[in-house]
């Protein structure tokens, strides 16, 4: 019997002049290397997107239709995932 752990963590990241809470979740149900990430916008609406691992070890946002304030911190979000996976 093999066990694979679920991974969930929260990080605060400053973007667009505000400190925002990004929630990361990776389930054991899939072998694909990706995280679901969610964050609230200024109105309190949740924005959910995926980040997928590339061959070079970096994590990239897979969704195209995201606000600029999320896309601009892609590198920081990638670093947060890499730090948590150590």
WOQUI-V560997 format. One record per backbone hydrogen bond with DSSP energy under -1.0 kcal/mol. CO is the residue of the C=O (numbers start at 1). NH is the residue of the N-H. Records with the same first field share a line. If there is no record, write none. Layout:
CO: NH / NH
//
This chain:
7: 26
9: 24
11: 22
13: 20
15: 18
18: 15
20: 13
22: 11
23: 38
24: 9
25: 36
26: 7
32: 34
33: 53
35: 51
36: 25
37: 49
38: 23
39: 47
41: 44
45: 41
47: 39
49: 37
50: 62
51: 35
52: 60
54: 57
58: 54
60: 52
67: 70 / 71
68: 72
70: 73
71: 74
73: 77
74: 78
75: 79
76: 80
77: 81
78: 82
79: 83
80: 84
81: 85
//
